[in-house]
Amino acid sequence: MSRYLREYKPKTTFPGVIGRTVDQSSPAWPKPLPAKEGTPNVLFSVLDDTGFGQFGCYGSPIQTPNLDALAANGLRYNIAAD
């Protein structure tokens, strides 16, 4: 279970601020801790109703330059299911 869910105490006031805009609002959870030096960046993307052939990095004629750049510098899975 998430550390943030365990910190919630029922029947307590909301610790954040809900304003009219994002600038006037503040979240109820603490700021994330900075990553340790040398920690790898991880991006895990979950998509529904999308085939791997729909991205340029897998040979699609559809241009997906940002996803292609991520794929060129990362790990790509070619088999999603058996």
Contact map, one row per residue, 1 for C-alpha under 8 A:
1110110000000000000000000000000000000000000000000000000000000000000000000000000000
1111110000000000000000000000000000000000000000000000000000000000000000000000000000
1111111000000000000000000000000000000000000000000000000000000000000000000000000000
0111111100000000000000000000100000000000000000000000000000000000000000000000000000
1111111100000000000000000000000000000000000000000000000000000000000000000000000000
1111111110000000000000000000000000000000000000000000000000000000000000000000000000
0011111110000000000000000000000000000000000000000000000000000000000000000000000000
0001111111000000000000000000000000000000000000000000000000000000000000000000000000
0000011111110000000000000000000000000000000000000000000000000000000000000000000000
0000000111110000000000000000000000000000000000000000000000000000000000000000000000
0000000011111000000000000000000000000000000000000000000000000000000000000000000000
0000000011111100000000000000000000000000000000000000000000000000000000000000000000
0000000000111110000000000000000000000000000000000000000000000000000000000000000000
0000000000011111100000000001000000000000000000000000000000000000000000000000000000
0000000000001111100000000011000000000000000000000000000000000000000000000000000000
0000000000000111110000001111100000000000000000000000000000000000000000000000000000
0000000000000111111000011111000000000000000000000000000000000000000000000000000000
0000000000000001111100011100000000000000000000000000000000000000000000000000000000
0000000000000000111111111100000000000000000000000000000000000000000000000000000000
0000000000000000011111011000000000000000000000000000000000000000000000000000000000
0000000000000000001111111000000000000000000000000000000000000000000000000000000000
0000000000000000001111111100000000000000000000000000000000000000000000000000000000
0000000000000000001011111100000000000000000000000000000000000000000000000000000000
0000000000000000111111111100000000000000000000000000000000000000000000000000000000
0000000000000001111111111110000000000000000000000000000000000000000000000000000000
0000000000000001111001111111000000000000000000000000000000000000000000000000000000
0000000000000011100000001111110000000000000000000000000000000000000000000000000000
0000000000000111100000000111110000000000000000000000000000000000000000000000000000
0001000000000001000000000011111000000000000000000000000000000000000000000000000000
0000000000000000000000000011111100000000000000000000000000000000000000000000000000
0000000000000000000000000000111110000000000000000000000000000000000000000000000000
0000000000000000000000000000011111000000000000000000000000000000000000000000000000
0000000000000000000000000000001111100000000000000000000000000000000000000000000000
0000000000000000000000000000000111110000000000000000000000000000000000000000000000
0000000000000000000000000000000011111010000000000000000000000000000000000000000000
0000000000000000000000000000000001111110000000000000000000000000000000000000000000
0000000000000000000000000000000000111110000000000000000000000000000000000000000000
0000000000000000000000000000000000011111000000000000000000000000000000000000000000
0000000000000000000000000000000000111111100000000000000000000000000000000000000000
0000000000000000000000000000000000000111110000000000000000000000000000000000000000
0000000000000000000000000000000000000011111000000000000000000000000000000000000000
0000000000000000000000000000000000000001111100000000000000000000000000000000000000
0000000000000000000000000000000000000000111110000000000000000000000000000000000000
0000000000000000000000000000000000000000011111000000000000000000000000000000000000
0000000000000000000000000000000000000000001111100000000000000000000000000000000000
0000000000000000000000000000000000000000000111110000000000000000000000000000000000
0000000000000000000000000000000000000000000011111100000000000000000000000000000000
0000000000000000000000000000000000000000000001111100000000000000000000000000000000
0000000000000000000000000000000000000000000000111110000000000000000000000000000000
0000000000000000000000000000000000000000000000111111010000000000000000000000000000
0000000000000000000000000000000000000000000000001111110000000000000000000000000000
0000000000000000000000000000000000000000000000000111111001000000000000000000000000
0000000000000000000000000000000000000000000000000011111101110000000000000000000000
0000000000000000000000000000000000000000000000000111111101110100000000000000000000
0000000000000000000000000000000000000000000000000001111111111111001100000000000000
0000000000000000000000000000000000000000000000000000111111111111101100000000000000
0000000000000000000000000000000000000000000000000000001111110001001100110000000000
0000000000000000000000000000000000000000000000000001111111110000000000000000000000
0000000000000000000000000000000000000000000000000000111111111000000000000000000000
0000000000000000000000000000000000000000000000000000111111111110000000000000000000
0000000000000000000000000000000000000000000000000000001100111110000000000000000000
0000000000000000000000000000000000000000000000000000011100011111000000000000000000
0000000000000000000000000000000000000000000000000000001100011111100000000000000000
0000000000000000000000000000000000000000000000000000001110000111111100000000000000
0000000000000000000000000000000000000000000000000000000100000011111110000000000000
0000000000000000000000000000000000000000000000000000000000000001111111000000000000
0000000000000000000000000000000000000000000000000000001110000001111111100000000000
0000000000000000000000000000000000000000000000000000001110000001111111110000000000
0000000000000000000000000000000000000000000000000000000000000000111111111000000000
0000000000000000000000000000000000000000000000000000000000000000011111111100000000
0000000000000000000000000000000000000000000000000000000010000000001111111111000000
0000000000000000000000000000000000000000000000000000000010000000000111111100000000
0000000000000000000000000000000000000000000000000000000000000000000011111110000000
0000000000000000000000000000000000000000000000000000000000000000000001111111000000
0000000000000000000000000000000000000000000000000000000000000000000000101111100000
0000000000000000000000000000000000000000000000000000000000000000000000100111110000
0000000000000000000000000000000000000000000000000000000000000000000000000011111100
0000000000000000000000000000000000000000000000000000000000000000000000000001111100
0000000000000000000000000000000000000000000000000000000000000000000000000000111111
0000000000000000000000000000000000000000000000000000000000000000000000000000111111
0000000000000000000000000000000000000000000000000000000000000000000000000000001111
0000000000000000000000000000000000000000000000000000000000000000000000000000001111
